[in-house]
């Protein structure tokens, strides 16, 4: 609803000619698109629950450290702040991602303006970010991916200001932002490396003769150092994790052609001319020559990501740079009298089709309505992993079943004698199961869960010995080899959750090996 209303308003602004004394400014257009983005995220998700990773990050917030098996510490610190300042509700947790998504729109328009773009360029760049399904989907969840584009774009904006003003001292702010970016997600190394490559390959290489760039690098390293030391102390678990993921073949393999075909769909097919024009702008246009460092940064980042054969969303934070450059290029092309009509038609078509595609990227429809809507559009569910899917795509399905799973486990736990409960551990096979117990369990009188998955492994088995364990999603044969008794206790299943989250719950007693001795064998980093 919010998206449609703002779409109509932006269309009116674009199509209403300026009169004497009445000027529709670029700022008003960008503000409208930014507001649409913010309202859309604040509205979405009312029929859904916590995403699996959000449960994990809230658990990490209760174990603050300088690092985790699968991410740097910033997301856990932000979760800790949200939990203490705003509460642990879903709207509270997703407020900051909504603000970050709105900031992404504004920063993209600002970059277009910094590179010479006027009203049309700024509005087109902002609209492109708004309608991109992939960006919409990631900005709606409390994950590292929601904050990553803001940091990249803020760094890019500083690089542009340095080019335009010659103020090399601004590299200090770049270094500080890059350091924060490294504490958010390690992919900041790729984008930062791309900027360095871009400096080397352009006239901006003179920045290396200034002390400020080197100071910026030192500041970034200083901010990153605590996490780097944590990784060294724990034998770089993130690298072990990445090797395990590649070895397991969990991710959908994509060659370069298939990868960019997926990127075109994720960024909205009608933005393809925009981001291709962005590459042209940086590398072949006179106006973009001064900002070619950003073009090289994009190419380097894209090449590194494709070479690693990763998930398609790894490159999403880089596209706003192309949207901004492409919008500046198209603004000049469409200024010709015969092409002026495209200045209204293209943004209008993006907004209309973006409104049609939004429900498949962000949960603004109920599950039943989503299923009916995608069938009507004849759209196939997007796939990130090789896992079997249910009626919903993984990004939606992983928001269902967690509370119901906790309630099922609680019935088993609360059915035990009081003197046994204090000795009973609740073991989850993955951080989603364990995180759900930690988030919803207190409502049912459950203790915190234990697990061998990701950072839960580092947090250990607590005081439990293994004499009484509730195991979620275990294999009966393995349990019978390790425990004296194994009982079928319950079954977990939700019509909208991922199929691999449909499992049996077992109650086991008499672990043959003390749990602390067995713990190293329970490590699951994948």
C-alpha positions in Angstrom: 0.0 0.0 0.0 2.7 2.5 1.0 4.7 1.5 -2.1 1.7 2.1 -4.4 0.8 5.5 -2.9 4.4 6.8 -3.1 4.7 5.4 -6.6 1.7 7.5 -7.7 3.1 10.6 -6.0 6.5 10.2 -7.7 4.8 9.7 -11.0 2.8 12.9 -10.5 6.0 14.8 -9.6 7.9 13.4 -12.6 5.0 14.1 -15.1 4.0 17.5 -13.7 5.7 20.3 -15.6 7.4 23.0 -13.6 5.6 26.4 -13.5 7.0 29.8 -12.6 7.6 29.8 -8.9 6.9 26.1 -8.6 9.9 23.8 -9.0 9.9 20.1 -8.2 13.4 19.7 -6.9 15.6 16.7 -7.1 15.6 16.7 -3.3 11.8 16.3 -3.2 11.9 13.4 -5.6 14.7 11.6 -3.8 13.0 12.2 -0.5 9.8 10.6 -1.8 11.6 7.5 -3.0 13.6 7.3 0.2 10.3 7.5 2.2 8.8 4.8 0.0 11.7 2.5 0.8 11.5 3.2 4.5 7.7 2.7 4.7 7.8 -0.5 2.7 10.3 -2.1 5.1 8.5 -0.9 8.2 5.2 -2.4 6.8 6.6 -5.7 5.6 6.7 -8.9 7.5 3.5 -8.6 9.5 2.5 -12.2 8.7 6.0 -13.6 9.2 8.5 -14.2 12.0 12.2 -14.0 12.7 14.5 -15.0 10.0 16.9 -17.9 10.9 20.0 -15.7 10.9 18.2 -13.0 13.0 17.7 -15.7 15.8 21.4 -16.5 15.6 22.5 -12.8 15.8 20.3 -12.3 18.9 22.0 -15.3 20.4 25.4 -13.8 19.6 24.3 -10.7 21.4 24.3 -12.7 24.6 27.8 -13.9 23.9 29.6 -10.7 22.9 33.1 -11.3 21.6 35.6 -9.8 19.1 34.6 -12.5 16.6 32.4 -15.4 15.7 32.9 -18.4 13.5 31.0 -17.0 10.6 31.1 -13.2 10.9 32.9 -10.2 12.5 31.5 -8.8 15.8 29.6 -5.7 14.6 26.2 -7.4 13.9 26.2 -9.0 17.4 27.0 -5.6 19.0 24.2 -4.0 17.0 21.8 -6.7 18.1 22.9 -6.1 21.7 22.0 -2.4 21.4 18.7 -3.1 19.8 17.7 -5.7 22.5 18.6 -3.2 25.2 17.2 0.0 23.7 14.3 -1.1 21.5 13.4 -4.6 22.8 13.4 -8.0 21.2 10.3 -7.7 19.0 10.5 -8.2 15.3 9.7 -4.6 14.4 12.4 -3.4 16.8 15.0 -5.7 15.3 14.1 -4.7 11.7 14.0 -0.9 12.4 17.7 -0.4 11.7 17.8 -2.4 8.5 14.8 -0.3 7.3 16.7 2.9 8.0 19.8 1.5 6.3 17.8 0.7 3.2 16.4 4.2 3.1 20.0 5.6 3.5 21.1 3.4 0.6 18.6 5.2 -1.7 19.7 8.6 -0.5 23.4 7.8 -0.8 23.0 6.5 -4.4 21.2 9.7 -5.4 23.9 11.8 -3.6 26.6 10.0 -5.6 24.8 10.7 -8.8 24.6 14.4 -7.8 28.3 14.4 -6.9 29.1 13.2 -10.4 27.1 15.9 -12.1 23.7 14.4 -12.1 20.7 16.7 -11.9 17.0 16.0 -11.1 16.4 13.1 -13.5 19.7 11.3 -12.8 19.2 11.5 -9.0 15.6 10.4 -9.2 16.4 7.5 -11.6 19.3 6.3 -9.5 17.1 6.3 -6.4 14.2 4.5 -8.1 16.6 1.8 -9.4 17.6 1.0 -5.8 14.0 1.1 -4.7 12.7 -1.4 -7.2 15.6 -3.9 -7.3 14.1 -7.1 -5.9 17.4 -8.4 -4.6 18.2 -5.2 -2.7 14.6 -5.1 -1.3 14.9 -8.6 0.0 18.2 -8.1 1.8 17.4 -4.7 3.3 14.4 -6.2 5.0 16.3 -8.4 7.4 18.6 -7.7 10.3 21.7 -9.1 8.8 25.1 -7.9 7.8 23.9 -7.5 4.2 21.5 -4.7 5.1 24.3 -2.5 6.4 27.0 -3.4 3.9 25.8 -1.2 1.0 25.6 1.8 3.2 29.2 1.5 4.2 30.4 0.9 0.6 28.4 3.8 -0.7 29.6 6.1 2.0 33.2 5.1 1.1 32.5 5.7 -2.6 31.0 9.2 -1.7 34.2 10.1 0.1 36.4 8.9 -2.8 34.4 11.2 -5.1 34.7 14.1 -2.8 38.5 13.6 -2.6 38.6 13.6 -6.5 36.5 16.8 -6.7 38.1 18.8 -3.9 41.6 17.4 -3.7 41.3 17.2 0.1 43.5 14.2 0.8 42.7 14.3 4.5 39.3 12.9 3.7 41.0 9.5 3.4 41.0 9.4 7.2 37.2 9.2 7.2 37.5 6.6 4.4 39.8 4.5 6.6 37.5 4.7 9.6 34.5 3.6 7.5 36.5 0.8 5.9 37.5 -0.4 9.4 33.8 -0.4 10.5 33.0 -2.2 7.3 35.5 -4.9 8.1 34.0 -5.4 11.5 30.6 -5.8 9.7 31.5 -8.2 6.9 34.8 -9.5 5.5 33.7 -8.6 1.9 34.8 -5.1 2.7 38.3 -6.4 1.9 37.1 -6.9 -1.7 35.6 -3.5 -2.2 38.5 -1.8 -0.4 40.9 -3.8 -2.5 39.0 -2.7 -5.6 39.4 1.0 -4.6 43.2 0.4 -4.2 43.3 -1.2 -7.7 41.3 1.7 -9.1 43.8 4.2 -7.6 46.7 2.3 -9.1 45.2 2.2 -12.5 44.1 5.8 -12.7 45.6 9.3 -12.3 44.4 9.1 -8.7 47.5 7.1 -7.9 49.1 10.3 -6.7 47.2 9.6 -3.5 49.9 7.1 -2.6 52.4 10.0 -2.4 50.3 11.6 0.4 50.5 10.3 3.9 46.7 10.5 4.4 46.0 7.4 2.4 48.5 5.4 4.4 47.1 6.7 7.6 43.7 5.7 6.4 44.9 2.2 5.8 46.5 2.1 9.2 43.2 3.2 10.8 41.3 0.5 9.0 43.8 -2.1 10.1 43.6 -0.8 13.7 39.8 -1.1 13.8 40.0 -4.6 12.2 42.8 -5.7 14.5 40.7 -7.0 17.4 38.8 -9.4 15.1 42.0 -10.3 13.3 43.6 -11.3 16.6 40.5 -13.2 17.6 40.6 -15.2 14.4 44.3 -15.9 15.0 43.6 -17.1 18.5 40.9 -19.4 17.2 42.8 -20.7 14.2 40.8 -18.7 11.6 37.5 -20.5 11.9 35.9 -18.4 9.1 38.4 -19.9 6.6 37.6 -23.4 7.8 33.9 -22.7 7.4 34.3 -21.4 3.8 36.3 -24.6 2.9 33.6 -26.8 4.4 30.9 -24.9 2.4 32.7 -25.4 -0.9 33.4 -29.0 -0.1 29.8 -29.7 0.7 28.5 -28.2 -2.5 25.7 -26.5 -0.6 25.6 -23.4 -2.7 24.0 -23.4 -6.2 26.9 -23.4 -8.7 26.8 -20.7 -11.3 29.1 -19.9 -14.2 29.8 -16.2 -15.2 26.9 -16.1 -17.7 24.4 -17.7 -15.4 25.6 -15.6 -12.5 25.0 -12.3 -14.3 21.7 -13.5 -15.7 20.6 -14.0 -12.1 22.1 -10.6 -11.2 20.0 -9.0 -14.0 16.8 -10.5 -12.6 17.7 -9.6 -9.0 18.4 -6.0 -9.9 15.3 -5.8 -12.1 15.6 -6.4 -15.8 14.7 -2.8 -16.7 17.8 -1.6 -14.8 20.2 -3.6 -17.0 20.6 -0.6 -19.5 21.2 1.6 -16.4 24.0 -0.4 -14.9 25.6 -1.2 -18.2 25.6 2.5 -18.9 27.2 2.9 -15.5 30.2 0.9 -16.7 30.3 2.9 -19.9 30.2 6.1 -17.9 33.2 5.2 -15.7 35.4 3.8 -18.4 34.5 5.6 -21.7 32.8 8.9 -21.0 34.6 12.2 -20.5 32.4 13.1 -17.6 33.1 9.8 -15.8 36.8 9.8 -16.4 37.6 11.5 -13.1 35.7 8.8 -11.2 37.1 5.8 -13.0 38.5 4.5 -9.7 35.0 3.4 -8.8 34.6 1.6 -12.1 37.7 -0.4 -11.5 36.6 -1.0 -7.9 33.3 -2.5 -9.3 35.1 -4.7 -11.9 37.6 -5.9 -9.3 34.9 -6.8 -6.8 32.7 -8.5 -9.4 35.7 -10.5 -10.8 36.7 -11.6 -7.3 33.2 -12.7 -6.4 32.6 -14.6 -9.7 36.0 -16.3 -9.3 35.0 -17.5 -5.8 31.7 -19.0 -7.2 29.6 -17.5 -4.4 26.0 -16.6 -3.9 24.5 -13.9 -6.2 23.8 -11.4 -3.4 27.5 -10.9 -2.6 27.6 -8.3 -5.5 24.4 -6.5 -4.7 26.0 -3.7 -2.6 28.1 -2.7 -5.7 25.2 -2.0 -8.1 24.1 1.4 -6.7 27.5 2.7 -7.9 26.5 1.7 -11.5 23.0 3.0 -11.0 24.4 6.4 -10.1 26.9 6.5 -13.0 24.4 5.1 -15.5 21.8 7.7 -14.4 24.2 10.5 -15.1 25.0 9.1 -18.5 21.4 8.6 -19.5 20.4 12.0 -18.3 22.6 13.6 -21.0 21.4 11.1 -23.7 17.7 11.6 -22.9 18.0 15.4 -22.9 17.6 15.4 -26.7 14.2 16.6 -27.7 13.1 13.3 -29.3 14.1 11.3 -26.2 12.6 13.5 -23.5 9.5 11.4 -23.2 11.7 8.5 -21.9 12.6 10.7 -18.9 9.0 10.0 -17.8 8.3 6.6 -19.3 11.4 4.8 -18.0 11.1 5.8 -14.3 7.3 5.3 -14.5 7.7 1.8 -15.9 10.3 1.0 -13.3 7.9 2.0 -10.5 5.0 0.1 -11.9 6.9 -3.1 -12.6 8.8 -2.7 -9.3 5.4 -2.6 -7.5 4.5 -5.9 -9.3 7.8 -7.6 -8.4 8.0 -6.3 -4.8 5.8 -9.0 -3.3 8.2 -11.7 -4.5 11.2 -10.0 -2.8 9.7 -8.7 0.5 7.0 -10.3 2.6 4.1 -7.8 2.1 1.7 -10.6 1.2 0.5 -13.4 3.5 2.0 -16.8 2.6 -1.2 -18.0 1.0 -1.5 -14.8 -1.1 2.2 -15.0 -2.0 1.8 -18.5 -3.3 -1.3 -17.5 -5.3 0.5 -14.4 -6.6 3.6 -16.2 -7.9 1.4 -18.8 -9.6 -0.5 -16.1 -11.3 2.8 -14.5 -12.5 4.2 -18.0 -13.4 7.4 -17.2 -11.4 9.8 -19.8 -10.1 11.0 -19.6 -6.6 14.5 -18.1 -6.3 17.1 -20.6 -5.0 20.2 -19.8 -3.1 21.2 -23.3 -1.9 20.7 -26.8 -3.2 18.3 -27.6 -0.4 14.8 -28.9 -1.2 12.2 -26.1 -1.1 8.7 -26.1 0.2 5.8 -23.8 -0.9 7.9 -20.7 -0.1 11.4 -19.5 -1.2 14.1 -20.0 1.4 14.3 -16.3 2.4 10.6 -16.5 3.4 10.4 -20.1 4.6 13.2 -19.5 7.1 10.9 -17.1 8.9 8.4 -19.8 9.9 8.1 -22.6 12.4 10.5 -21.4 15.1 8.0 -20.6 17.8 6.0 -23.7 17.1 9.2 -25.8 17.2 10.0 -24.2 20.6 6.5 -25.0 21.9 6.9 -28.6 20.8 10.3 -29.0 22.6 8.8 -27.3 25.7 6.1 -29.9 25.9 8.8 -32.6 26.1 10.9 -30.7 28.6 8.1 -29.7 30.9 6.8 -33.3 30.8 10.0 -34.4 32.7 10.2 -34.6 36.5 11.4 -31.3 38.0 14.6 -32.8 39.4 15.4 -34.1 35.9 14.8 -30.8 34.1 17.7 -29.1 35.8 20.0 -31.7 34.3 18.5 -31.8 30.8 20.2 -30.2 27.9 18.4 -29.1 24.8 20.6 -29.8 21.7 20.0 -28.2 18.3 21.6 -29.4 15.1 21.9 -25.8 13.7 22.0 -22.3 15.0 18.4 -21.7 13.9 17.0 -24.4 16.2 19.2 -23.3 19.0 18.5 -19.6 18.4 14.8 -20.3 18.5 15.1 -22.0 21.8 17.1 -19.1 23.2 14.6 -16.5 21.9 11.3 -18.1 22.6 12.3 -20.7 25.3 12.1 -18.4 28.3 8.4 -18.0 27.7 8.0 -21.7 28.2 10.5 -22.1 31.0 13.3 -23.6 28.8 17.0 -23.1 29.5 19.4 -21.9 26.8 20.1 -24.4 24.1 23.5 -25.9 23.2 24.7 -26.8 19.7 27.8 -27.7 17.8 26.9 -25.5 14.9 29.0 -22.3 14.1 29.7 -20.2 17.2 27.4 -22.3 19.4 30.3 -24.8 19.4 32.7 -22.3 20.9 30.2 -21.5 23.7 30.4 -25.1 24.8 28.1 -27.5 26.5 27.7 -25.5 29.7 27.2 -27.5 32.9 25.5 -30.4 31.2 27.0 -33.9 31.5 24.8 -35.7 29.0 22.7 -37.7 31.5 19.5 -36.2 30.1 19.3 -34.6 26.6 16.5 -33.4 24.3 17.9 -33.7 20.8 16.3 -31.9 17.9 16.6 -33.4 14.4 19.0 -36.2 15.4 19.6 -39.5 13.6 18.3 -42.3 15.8 21.1 -44.7 14.8 23.8 -42.3 15.9 22.0 -41.5 19.1 21.6 -45.2 20.0 25.3 -45.6 19.6 26.1 -42.8 22.1 23.2 -43.0 24.6 21.8 -45.7 26.9 18.1 -45.0 26.0 16.6 -43.1 23.1 12.9 -42.3 22.9 10.8 -40.7 20.2 9.4 -37.6 22.0 7.7 -35.4 19.3 7.7 -34.3 15.7 8.2 -30.8 14.3 6.6 -29.7 11.1 5.2 -26.4 9.8 3.5 -26.0 6.4 5.6 -23.0 5.4 9.0 -23.8 6.9 11.9 -25.3 5.0 11.5 -29.1 4.6 14.8 -29.8 6.4 13.3 -28.2 9.5 10.7 -31.0 9.6 12.2 -33.4 12.1 11.7 -35.7 15.0 12.6 -34.8 18.6 14.3 -37.4 20.7 14.7 -37.7 24.5 18.0 -39.4 25.4 19.5 -40.5 28.7 22.8 -41.9 29.8 25.3 -40.5 27.3 28.1 -43.1 27.3 30.9 -40.5 27.0 30.8 -37.4 29.1 29.4 -34.5 27.1 32.5 -32.3 27.5 34.7 -35.1 26.2 32.4 -35.7 23.3 32.0 -32.0 22.4 35.0 -31.7 20.0 33.3 -34.4 17.8 30.1 -32.4 17.7 31.6 -29.4 15.9 29.6 -28.5 12.8 30.9 -25.6 10.8 29.1 -25.5 7.5 
